[in-house]
Amino acid sequence: MNESRLSLPLTLVLALFNLFVLNGQEKSITLSTNQNGSSREYVARDV
């Protein structure tokens, strides 16, 4: 029972983490293509 209860929060956390990582990559790609600057890329990755 404890394992099944822990598996749900862990999956949700991993899913949210993956969403944030994917969003960060998309933002860095769009900013790098729009601004053509590596500095903007790092800023997007930090955010």
SULNORSUL-V729975 format. One record per residue. N is the residue number from 1. RES is the residue in one small letter. PHI is phi in radians with two decimals (NA if undefined). D_CENTER is the distance of its C-alpha to the mean C-alpha in whole Angstrom. Layout:
N_RES_PHI_D_CENTER, N_RES_PHI_D_CENTER
This chain:
1_m_NA_31, 2_n_-1.13_29, 3_e_-1.15_26, 4_s_-1.18_26, 5_r_-1.26_25, 6_l_-1.41_22, 7_s_-1.17_21, 8_l_-1.13_20, 9_p_-1.02_18, 10_l_-1.15_16, 11_t_-1.15_15, 12_l_-1.12_14, 13_v_-1.10_12, 14_l_-1.13_10, 15_a_-1.12_10, 16_l_-1.11_8, 17_f_-1.06_6, 18_n_-1.11_5, 19_l_-1.11_5, 20_f_-1.13_3, 21_v_-1.13_1, 22_l_-1.13_4, 23_n_-1.09_5, 24_g_-1.10_5, 25_q_-1.15_7, 26_e_-1.11_9, 27_k_-1.13_10, 28_s_-1.13_11, 29_i_-1.17_13, 30_t_-1.17_14, 31_l_-1.18_15, 32_s_-1.18_16, 33_t_-1.32_19, 34_n_-1.35_20, 35_q_-1.65_21, 36_n_0.97_21, 37_g_-2.36_20, 38_s_-1.25_19, 39_s_-1.12_18, 40_r_-1.12_16, 41_e_-1.12_14, 42_y_-1.17_14, 43_v_-1.08_14, 44_a_-1.15_11, 45_r_-1.19_9, 46_d_-1.15_10, 47_v_-1.31_9
